[in-house]
Amino acid sequence: MSGADSGRARAALEAAANRLLRASVLERVGIGIASTATALLIGLAIAAVAGYDPVRFAGQLLAGAFGSERAIARTLRGTTLFVLTGVAVAVAFRAGVFNIGVQGQFVVGGFTTVVAIIWLANFIPTGALGGVVLMLAGSLAGVVAGGLYGALPGVMKAYGDANEIITTIMLNFIATGFVGWLVAGPFGDPEATATRTRRLPESVGLPRVVFDDPNLSIVGLVVMVAVVALVAVLMARTRFGYDMVTSGYQNTAATYSGVDAKRMIIATMTLSGMIAGLTGALFVIMIQGYYTDPSGIGNYGFDAIAVSLLAANNPLGVLPAGLLFGGLESAGSHVQINSDVPVQLIDGIVGLVVLFVAAPELFRMIAARTGLGGEGK
């Protein structure tokens, strides 16, 4: 490439970065929606080239996501997990910290919840009231465990200047491997044919109101909305939220105003991990009823990165973004069972959505970190 071509390419990158850095939240959400629509259209085109009717395929996707009460319940179940893990990612990203370890925090929180409930059940009377106490205590244990597991990379970044992307990715594998060993060994149910812990007591379970689905409760939806609202208020209306964002993006200014940037990094990662731990607790109480090999429970913490990016890292924007991913997950399950479309094609379409959604926001975040395009918002 000649010097002139290199200069033009650099200028084009600068212009694109400058435009993205100055985009409002609504514009960034619009870019995410357009990216999603483009990815879906490309996916349908690939389905047509592969010999499948794209119109029928699109109809099956819609039916799988919203075509029946069962499909809607399945979509909302996935939405609950995607929204909560998406909020966990958004909290860190808004504060300029890359928490890629939500999956590990989700795993640790869920496993700790199960262990705490099973242990405490030996001391708390059975019945509805005892079940509520067990769920609250177990959820609290999951929140604490997730928060501590999130705080660990925060401490390493704040006081050791360790790259949080690398440490959180490594901690994901550690959580999956270690919890998997615990489930298969010391905490495994010797009477079960599959690898899992003992089941939670019968008194532990959320009420099935509105949706007659064993894996969805209106309580879970209420928890989801409450967490989104609380985090949105915390980020936009409190001194803590302001200090958190400032310390992430303007470290010098935060220090000058009296904010301990290092402690704020740890607090941010702790809060993010606490939300992930709560999601893990809700997962085991509302859906699973025990804990199994974490390598097979779903990649909610990883997909949450794309959910957060689609929402421009805005806690309120995570709601529709999580609904989209919940619908895609539900539709994928429906299409696999009720059509001859191969699972690889469905996974490829979901992958395209993740790629197209993540690319613009990742480019924006890289530009903000490197100074490409000038100082961002």
C-alpha positions in Angstrom: 0.0 0.0 0.0 1.4 3.4 -1.0 1.8 6.3 1.4 -1.2 8.1 -0.2 -3.4 5.0 0.1 -2.3 4.6 3.7 -3.1 8.2 4.5 -6.5 7.9 3.0 -7.2 4.7 4.9 -6.1 6.4 8.1 -8.3 9.4 7.4 -11.3 7.1 6.8 -10.7 5.4 10.1 -10.4 8.7 11.9 -13.6 9.9 10.3 -15.5 6.7 11.3 -14.1 6.8 14.8 -14.9 10.5 15.2 -18.5 9.8 14.1 -19.0 6.9 16.4 -17.4 8.7 19.4 -19.8 11.6 19.0 -22.9 9.4 18.4 -25.7 9.8 21.0 -27.0 6.8 22.9 -30.1 6.7 20.6 -27.8 6.8 17.5 -25.7 3.9 18.9 -28.9 1.9 19.6 -30.0 2.6 16.1 -26.7 1.4 14.7 -27.2 -1.8 16.8 -30.7 -2.3 15.5 -29.5 -1.8 11.9 -26.7 -4.2 12.4 -29.0 -6.8 13.8 -31.4 -6.4 10.9 -28.5 -6.7 8.4 -27.2 -9.8 10.1 -30.7 -11.4 10.0 -31.1 -10.6 6.3 -27.7 -12.1 5.5 -28.6 -15.2 7.5 -31.9 -15.6 5.5 -29.9 -15.1 2.3 -27.5 -17.9 3.3 -30.5 -20.1 4.1 -31.9 -19.5 0.6 -28.6 -20.3 -1.0 -28.5 -23.5 1.1 -31.8 -24.5 -0.4 -34.2 -23.6 2.3 -37.3 -21.3 1.9 -36.2 -18.0 3.6 -39.8 -16.8 4.1 -40.8 -20.1 5.8 -37.6 -20.0 7.8 -38.3 -16.4 9.0 -41.8 -17.5 9.9 -40.5 -20.4 11.9 -38.1 -18.0 13.8 -41.1 -15.7 14.7 -43.2 -18.7 15.7 -40.5 -20.1 17.8 -40.0 -16.8 19.7 -43.6 -15.5 20.0 -46.0 -17.9 18.3 -47.5 -19.5 21.4 -47.7 -19.1 25.1 -45.0 -21.8 25.5 -42.8 -19.9 23.0 -43.3 -16.6 24.8 -42.5 -18.2 28.2 -39.4 -19.7 26.7 -38.4 -16.3 25.2 -39.0 -14.5 28.5 -37.0 -17.1 30.4 -34.0 -16.5 28.2 -34.6 -12.7 28.3 -34.5 -12.7 32.1 -31.0 -14.2 32.1 -29.7 -12.2 29.1 -30.9 -8.9 30.6 -29.4 -9.5 34.0 -26.1 -10.7 32.7 -26.2 -7.8 30.1 -26.6 -5.3 33.0 -23.7 -6.9 34.8 -21.5 -6.3 31.7 -23.0 -2.8 31.1 -22.1 -1.6 34.6 -18.4 -2.4 34.0 -18.3 -1.2 30.4 -19.9 2.1 31.3 -17.1 2.6 33.9 -14.4 1.9 31.4 -13.6 -1.6 32.8 -13.9 -4.6 30.5 -15.5 -7.4 32.6 -15.4 -10.4 30.3 -15.7 -12.6 33.3 -19.5 -12.4 33.9 -19.8 -16.1 32.8 -17.5 -17.2 35.6 -19.2 -15.0 38.2 -22.6 -16.4 37.0 -21.3 -19.9 37.5 -19.8 -19.2 41.0 -22.9 -17.4 42.1 -25.2 -20.2 41.0 -23.2 -23.0 42.5 -22.8 -21.1 45.8 -26.5 -20.6 46.0 -27.2 -24.3 45.6 -24.6 -25.3 48.2 -25.9 -22.7 50.7 -29.5 -23.8 50.3 -28.7 -27.5 50.6 -26.6 -26.8 53.8 -29.0 -24.4 55.4 -32.0 -26.8 54.8 -30.6 -28.9 57.6 -31.4 -26.1 60.1 -34.5 -24.4 58.7 -38.0 -25.9 59.1 -39.7 -27.1 55.9 -42.7 -25.3 54.5 -43.4 -22.2 52.5 -41.8 -19.8 55.0 -38.8 -21.9 55.3 -38.5 -22.1 51.5 -38.6 -18.3 51.3 -35.9 -18.0 53.9 -33.7 -20.5 52.0 -34.1 -18.7 48.7 -33.3 -15.4 50.2 -30.2 -16.7 52.1 -29.1 -18.7 49.1 -29.5 -15.7 46.8 -27.5 -13.6 49.2 -24.7 -16.2 49.2 -24.7 -16.2 45.4 -24.5 -12.4 45.3 -21.6 -12.3 47.7 -19.8 -15.1 45.9 -20.3 -13.4 42.5 -19.2 -10.1 43.9 -16.0 -11.5 45.4 -15.2 -13.3 42.2 -15.7 -10.0 40.3 -13.6 -8.1 42.8 -10.6 -10.4 42.3 -9.7 -9.1 38.8 -10.6 -5.6 40.0 -7.9 -5.8 42.7 -5.4 -7.2 40.2 -6.1 -4.3 37.8 -6.1 -1.6 40.4 -3.0 -2.6 42.3 -1.1 -4.8 39.9 -2.0 -3.1 36.6 -3.1 -6.5 35.3 -5.2 -6.4 32.1 -8.7 -7.2 33.2 -9.6 -8.7 29.8 -7.0 -11.4 30.3 -7.6 -12.0 34.0 -11.4 -12.2 33.6 -11.2 -14.6 30.7 -8.8 -16.8 32.7 -11.1 -16.7 35.7 -14.0 -17.9 33.5 -12.1 -21.1 32.7 -11.1 -21.5 36.4 -14.7 -21.2 37.5 -16.0 -23.6 35.0 -13.3 -26.2 35.7 -13.2 -25.9 39.4 -17.0 -25.9 39.9 -17.2 -28.8 37.4 -14.8 -30.8 39.5 -16.8 -30.0 42.7 -20.1 -31.0 41.1 -18.5 -34.3 39.8 -16.8 -35.0 43.1 -17.3 -33.6 46.7 -20.7 -32.0 46.0 -22.1 -34.6 43.5 -25.2 -36.6 44.2 -24.1 -40.2 44.5 -27.7 -41.4 43.7 -28.0 -39.4 40.5 -27.2 -41.0 37.1 -26.0 -37.6 35.7 -23.3 -35.3 37.0 -25.1 -32.9 39.3 -25.5 -31.9 42.9 -28.5 -32.9 45.1 -31.7 -31.3 44.2 -32.9 -28.2 46.1 -35.6 -28.9 48.7 -39.2 -29.0 47.4 -40.1 -25.9 49.4 -37.6 -23.9 47.3 -39.2 -22.7 44.1 -40.7 -19.5 42.7 -44.5 -19.4 42.2 -45.9 -20.0 38.7 -48.3 -17.1 38.1 -49.5 -15.9 34.7 -47.2 -18.4 32.9 -47.8 -22.1 33.5 -44.2 -22.9 32.8 -42.1 -24.9 35.3 -39.0 -22.8 34.3 -40.5 -19.3 34.4 -41.9 -17.3 37.2 -43.3 -13.8 37.3 -41.0 -13.2 40.3 -38.0 -13.7 38.1 -39.3 -11.0 35.7 -40.0 -8.7 38.6 -36.4 -9.2 39.8 -35.1 -8.5 36.3 -37.0 -5.2 36.0 -36.1 -4.2 39.6 -32.4 -4.7 39.0 -32.5 -2.8 35.7 -34.3 0.1 37.4 -32.0 0.2 40.4 -28.8 0.1 38.3 -30.2 2.8 35.9 -30.9 5.1 38.9 -27.5 4.3 40.5 -25.6 5.1 37.3 -27.4 8.2 36.3 -28.7 9.8 39.6 -26.1 9.1 42.3 -22.7 10.3 43.2 -21.4 6.7 43.3 -22.5 6.2 39.7 -20.9 9.5 38.6 -17.7 8.7 40.3 -17.7 5.2 38.8 -17.9 6.5 35.2 -15.5 9.3 35.8 -12.8 7.1 37.4 -13.1 4.7 34.4 -12.7 7.3 31.6 -11.1 10.3 33.3 -8.8 8.8 36.0 -6.9 12.1 36.5 -10.0 14.2 36.9 -11.5 11.7 39.3 -8.4 11.7 41.4 -8.3 15.5 41.4 -11.9 15.6 42.7 -11.1 13.3 45.6 -12.2 9.9 44.1 -10.0 6.9 44.8 -9.8 5.5 41.3 -8.4 2.2 42.3 -11.1 1.6 44.9 -13.7 2.6 42.4 -12.4 0.0 39.9 -12.7 -2.7 42.6 -16.2 -1.4 43.5 -17.3 -1.5 39.9 -16.1 -5.0 39.3 -17.7 -6.1 42.6 -21.0 -4.6 41.7 -20.9 -6.2 38.2 -20.0 -9.6 39.8 -22.8 -9.2 42.3 -25.4 -8.8 39.5 -23.9 -11.8 37.7 -24.1 -13.8 41.0 -27.7 -12.9 41.5 -28.4 -14.1 37.9 -26.8 -17.4 38.8 -28.9 -17.7 41.9 -32.1 -17.0 39.9 -31.0 -19.5 37.3 -30.7 -22.4 39.8 -33.8 -21.5 41.8 -36.2 -20.7 38.9 -34.9 -23.0 36.2 -32.5 -25.8 37.2 -33.3 -26.9 40.8 -29.7 -28.2 41.2 -26.3 -27.6 39.8 -24.8 -29.5 36.9 -21.6 -29.4 34.9 -21.2 -25.6 34.2 -19.8 -26.3 30.8 -23.3 -27.2 29.6 -25.5 -24.6 31.2 -25.3 -22.0 28.4 -23.1 -19.1 27.6 -25.3 -16.3 29.1 -22.3 -14.4 30.4 -20.5 -14.4 27.1 -23.6 -13.5 25.0 -24.2 -10.7 27.6 -21.3 -8.8 26.0 -23.2 -8.5 22.7 -26.4 -7.7 24.6 -24.7 -4.8 26.4 -23.0 -3.6 23.2 -26.3 -3.6 21.4 -27.8 -1.5 24.2 -24.9 0.9 24.0 -24.0 -0.2 27.5 -27.1 1.5 28.8 -28.9 -0.4 31.5 -32.4 0.5 30.2 -31.4 -0.4 26.6 -30.4 -3.9 27.8 -34.2 -4.7 28.2 -35.0 -4.8 24.4 -31.5 -6.1 23.6 -32.0 -9.0 26.0 -35.5 -9.6 24.6 -33.9 -10.0 21.1 -31.4 -12.5 22.3 -34.0 -14.4 24.3 -36.2 -14.6 21.2 -33.3 -15.8 19.1 -32.5 -18.5 21.7 -36.2 -19.6 21.8 -36.5 -19.5 18.1 -33.4 -21.6 17.6 -34.8 -24.3 19.9 -38.1 -24.3 18.0 -36.5 -24.5 14.6 -34.2 -27.3 15.6 -37.1 -29.5 16.7 -39.7 -28.5 14.0 -37.8 -28.1 10.8 -35.0 -29.8 8.8 -32.8 -26.7 9.0 -29.4 -27.8 10.5 -28.4 -26.5 13.9 -25.2 -25.2 12.4 -27.1 -22.7 10.2 -29.1 -21.5 13.1 -26.0 -21.0 15.3 -24.3 -19.2 12.3 -27.2 -16.7 12.1 -27.0 -16.0 15.9 -23.2 -15.7 15.4 -23.7 -13.1 12.7 -26.0 -11.1 14.9 -23.4 -11.1 17.7 -20.6 -10.1 15.2 -22.6 -7.3 13.5 -23.8 -6.0 16.9 -20.4 -6.1 18.6 -18.2 -4.7 15.8 -19.4 -1.0 15.8 -19.3 -0.7 19.6 -16.0 -2.5 19.9 -14.5 -0.2 17.3 -15.9 2.8 19.2 -14.5 1.6 22.5 -11.1 0.9 20.9 -11.1 4.4 19.4 -11.9 5.9 22.8 -9.0 4.0 24.4 -6.4 4.7 21.7 -7.4 8.3 20.9 -8.4 7.5 17.3 -10.8 10.1 16.0 -10.1 12.5 18.9 -11.5 12.5 22.4 -14.8 10.7 22.7 -17.8 11.4 24.7 
